[in-house]
Amino acid sequence: MTEAPRVDTAQLMELLSVSLGVYYGDFTVAAASENLTASQGKALTVLRRGPAAMRCLAETMTCDASNMTGIIDRLEKRGLVRREADAADRRV
């Protein structure tokens, strides 16, 4: 069995950077093909795991809660998400 060539930290970081750039570029194009912004696409990706409170969505997506509200408003208007009240906490 032969050993894989060693990659130093700088090379690894460069490879990861390029890979992430390509991924996010492809993701943005895919979202746009469905008339979604990248943020709307990311929100849908997070929500595929299951329901989430707006505060949790905002934290996961590292954005302001008021921005998250706007993103969800637009997705809800298109019928892509549905808000439901939390039975245990009427504020959520």
Buried (B, 14 or more C-beta within 10 A) or exposed (E): EEEEEEEEEEEEEEEEEEEEEEEEEEBBEEBEEEEBBBBBBBBBEBBEEEEBEBEEBBEBBEBEEEEBEEBBEBBEEEEBBEEEEEEEEEEE
